[in-house]
Amino acid sequence: MVQLLESIVGVYERHGMIDQAVSLRDLAQDLRSKGNTPEILKNVVIYDRSERENMIYAHTNGFVHDRGASVAFVRGVEIHIGPTENSFLTELEDNENKFVSVRELQERVQGEGSSSYSLKQTVYRSRMKIESDPKMPDLILFSKEHGYILKDLGKEIKLVKGKDGSSEIVLAHSGFTFYPDRNWLVNDKGEFIALPIKQSKYLNTLCLNDIATFELLEPDYVGSRENLSSVVRNTMMRVRRKVEPDKNGNGFIYIKYIDGIGYRLHDPGKSERPV
């Protein structure tokens, strides 16, 4: 992931976005110095919030597409992207993890009335440039029934970079969305909730650690461990009820209790990590 971040630093520098490049390089160096990157931070997406045609797109498998410059950085190597390939990748990126029909792609990329053969040639050239094995693609996939799709199931966090240099981390769990910088939560019923600071810190700690122990959740607590676990359980129950308002007791799915230790964040859409 550090290599991915450094590739994007190069993109920002090319565009004269020095402040963004510096802050991103600092993040990469910080992650490298820590050695073991928290699981949740292994999937980072960086966007430049600008017009669609000038967006910088980053895939977690290691390629970065600079639409405005018509170039891609694939595992750190800069590769020129032709006009039709640029349009094709843009369409798939804007519909990430969703199928785009052949007809739609022919009209938007190749032009109305174009042949399916010309689209296949564009797909072939695109795969040759971004796939590690173009003969066995794992990024740009095809279905006769649905069309083409750009698969990126690794994306859990988006680090959004604005033109003013501001940034925002967004945790996209399959059941909720969490904005730690703003203490905002959109739960699995689609309800928008402004979390109290303490509850937001709990949820953020869960996101950044494989296991959030009682001590991690309450680092400043002074008292017996028995009382500590009681304090944590009371606060975490409030968090769980906001994340999953229809659940209670042992029915909670997303935040799992580990007896005598703490809690862990679970996403049913992903494989469970061993405790």
C-alpha positions in Angstrom: 0.0 0.0 0.0 2.9 2.3 0.7 4.0 1.9 -2.9 0.5 2.8 -4.1 0.6 6.0 -2.0 4.0 6.9 -3.3 2.7 6.5 -6.9 -0.1 8.9 -6.2 2.4 11.4 -4.6 4.1 11.4 -8.1 0.8 12.2 -9.7 0.1 15.1 -7.4 3.7 16.5 -7.9 3.2 16.4 -11.7 0.1 18.6 -11.3 1.8 21.0 -8.9 -0.3 19.9 -6.0 2.6 20.2 -3.6 0.6 20.4 -0.3 -1.3 17.3 -1.1 1.9 15.4 -2.2 3.6 16.3 1.1 0.7 15.2 3.3 0.4 12.0 1.4 4.1 11.3 1.5 4.0 11.8 5.3 1.2 9.3 5.5 3.3 6.8 3.5 6.3 7.3 5.7 4.3 6.9 8.8 2.8 3.6 7.6 6.3 2.3 6.7 7.7 3.2 10.0 5.0 1.4 11.8 5.7 -1.8 9.9 2.5 -3.7 10.5 -0.3 -1.6 8.9 -3.7 -2.0 10.6 -5.9 -4.3 8.5 -8.5 -1.7 7.9 -5.8 0.7 6.5 -4.5 -1.7 3.9 -7.2 -0.5 1.4 -6.9 3.2 0.8 -8.4 5.1 -2.0 -7.2 8.7 -2.8 -9.3 11.0 -5.0 -8.7 14.5 -6.2 -12.1 16.2 -5.9 -12.2 17.9 -9.2 -14.1 17.5 -12.5 -14.8 13.9 -13.6 -12.3 14.1 -16.5 -9.5 15.3 -14.2 -10.0 12.9 -11.4 -7.2 10.8 -10.1 -8.4 7.2 -9.5 -6.5 4.6 -7.4 -7.3 0.9 -7.4 -6.2 -1.1 -4.4 -4.5 -3.7 -6.6 -1.8 -1.1 -7.4 -2.7 1.0 -10.4 -3.4 4.7 -10.5 -5.2 6.4 -13.3 -4.6 10.1 -13.9 -7.5 10.9 -16.3 -6.4 14.4 -17.0 -2.9 13.4 -18.1 -4.0 10.2 -19.8 -1.5 8.1 -17.9 -1.6 5.2 -15.5 0.9 4.2 -12.8 1.0 0.4 -12.7 3.0 -0.9 -9.8 5.0 2.4 -9.9 5.6 2.4 -13.6 4.1 5.2 -15.7 2.2 4.0 -18.8 0.5 6.1 -21.5 -3.2 5.6 -21.9 -4.8 6.2 -25.3 -8.0 8.3 -25.6 -10.4 5.4 -26.0 -8.7 3.5 -23.2 -8.9 6.6 -21.0 -12.7 6.9 -21.7 -13.2 3.1 -21.2 -11.4 3.1 -17.8 -13.2 6.2 -16.7 -16.6 4.6 -17.4 -15.7 1.5 -15.4 -14.1 3.5 -12.6 -17.2 5.7 -12.2 -19.3 2.5 -11.9 -16.8 0.6 -9.8 -17.9 -2.9 -8.8 -21.0 -2.5 -11.1 -21.5 -3.9 -14.6 -21.7 -1.5 -17.5 -23.4 -3.0 -20.6 -21.6 -3.4 -23.9 -24.1 -1.1 -25.6 -23.5 1.7 -23.1 -19.7 1.4 -23.5 -19.9 1.3 -27.2 -21.9 4.6 -27.2 -19.9 6.4 -24.5 -16.5 5.2 -25.4 -16.4 4.3 -29.1 -19.2 6.5 -30.3 -22.7 5.8 -31.4 -22.9 3.2 -34.2 -19.5 1.7 -33.4 -18.9 -2.1 -33.7 -18.4 -4.5 -30.8 -15.0 -5.4 -32.3 -13.7 -1.9 -31.7 -14.7 -2.1 -28.0 -13.0 -5.5 -27.7 -9.8 -3.9 -29.0 -10.1 -1.1 -26.4 -10.6 -3.7 -23.7 -7.7 -5.7 -24.9 -5.3 -2.7 -24.9 -6.6 -1.6 -21.4 -6.0 -5.1 -20.0 -2.5 -5.2 -21.5 -1.6 -2.1 -19.6 -3.2 -2.6 -16.1 -3.6 -6.3 -15.6 -0.7 -8.4 -14.1 -1.8 -11.2 -16.4 -4.0 -10.0 -19.3 -4.8 -13.5 -20.3 -6.3 -14.2 -16.8 -7.7 -10.8 -15.9 -8.8 -10.1 -12.3 -9.6 -6.4 -12.6 -11.6 -5.9 -15.8 -14.1 -8.8 -16.0 -16.7 -9.6 -18.6 -20.2 -11.2 -18.5 -22.2 -11.9 -21.6 -25.4 -11.0 -19.8 -24.2 -7.9 -18.0 -21.1 -6.4 -19.8 -17.9 -5.3 -18.2 -17.0 -4.5 -14.6 -14.0 -3.1 -12.8 -13.6 -5.2 -9.6 -12.1 -3.7 -6.5 -13.5 -5.5 -3.5 -10.7 -4.4 -1.3 -11.9 -0.8 -0.9 -12.9 -0.1 2.6 -11.5 3.3 3.2 -11.5 6.5 1.1 -9.1 9.3 1.8 -10.7 12.1 -0.1 -8.3 14.9 -1.1 -9.9 18.2 -1.8 -8.5 21.0 -4.0 -7.9 23.1 -0.9 -5.7 20.3 0.5 -8.2 19.1 3.1 -8.7 15.4 3.6 -11.4 13.1 5.0 -11.3 9.4 5.8 -14.5 7.5 5.3 -15.0 3.9 6.5 -17.3 2.0 4.2 -18.4 -1.1 6.0 -21.0 -3.3 4.2 -23.5 -2.4 6.8 -22.7 1.2 7.7 -20.7 4.2 6.8 -18.6 6.0 9.4 -17.0 9.5 9.1 -14.5 9.6 12.0 -13.3 13.2 11.4 -16.9 14.4 11.7 -18.3 11.9 14.2 -21.0 10.9 11.7 -22.6 7.5 11.2 -25.0 6.3 8.6 -26.3 3.0 10.0 -27.7 -0.1 8.2 -31.2 1.5 8.1 -29.8 4.5 6.3 -30.3 6.7 9.4 -27.9 9.6 9.8 -26.5 9.9 13.4 -24.2 12.4 14.9 -22.2 10.3 17.4 -21.0 11.6 20.8 -17.3 12.0 20.8 -16.6 9.1 23.1 -18.8 6.7 21.0 -17.1 7.9 17.8 -13.7 7.2 19.4 -14.8 3.7 20.2 -15.9 3.0 16.7 -12.7 4.5 15.3 -10.6 2.3 17.6 -12.5 -0.7 16.3 -11.8 0.2 12.7 -8.1 0.7 13.3 -7.4 -2.5 15.3 -7.9 -6.2 14.7 -9.0 -6.4 18.3 -10.1 -3.4 20.4 -9.2 -4.4 23.9 -10.7 -2.8 27.0 -7.4 -0.9 27.5 -7.3 0.4 24.0 -10.9 1.7 24.2 -10.3 3.4 27.6 -6.6 4.2 27.7 -6.9 6.8 30.5 -9.1 4.7 32.8 -7.9 4.3 36.4 -9.4 1.6 38.4 -9.9 -2.2 38.5 -10.1 -4.2 35.3 -13.5 -5.5 36.3 -14.9 -2.0 36.5 -13.1 -1.1 33.2 -14.9 -3.9 31.3 -18.2 -2.7 32.7 -17.5 0.9 31.6 -16.5 -0.3 28.1 -19.5 -2.6 27.7 -22.0 0.2 28.6 -20.5 2.6 26.0 -20.1 -0.1 23.4 -23.8 -1.2 23.8 -24.8 2.4 22.9 -22.5 2.2 19.8 -23.9 -1.2 18.8 -27.5 0.0 19.1 -26.8 2.9 16.8 -24.9 0.8 14.2 -27.5 -2.0 14.2 -30.8 -0.5 15.6 -32.8 -3.6 14.8 -30.5 -5.9 16.8 -30.0 -6.5 20.5 -28.3 -8.9 23.0 -26.5 -11.7 21.1 -28.0 -10.6 17.8 -25.4 -8.0 16.9 -23.4 -8.9 13.8 -21.0 -6.1 13.1 -19.4 -5.5 16.5 -18.4 -8.8 18.1 -17.7 -9.2 21.8 -14.6 -11.3 22.8 -15.1 -12.5 26.3 -12.7 -11.0 28.8 -10.7 -9.2 26.1 -12.7 -6.6 24.2 -14.4 -6.2 20.8 -13.7 -6.7 17.1 -15.3 -5.3 14.0 -16.8 -7.9 11.7 -18.0 -7.4 8.2 -20.2 -10.3 7.0 -19.1 -9.6 3.4 -15.5 -10.4 4.2 -13.7 -13.4 5.6 -13.3 -13.5 9.3 -9.8 -12.9 10.6 -8.7 -15.4 13.3 -8.6 -14.1 16.9 
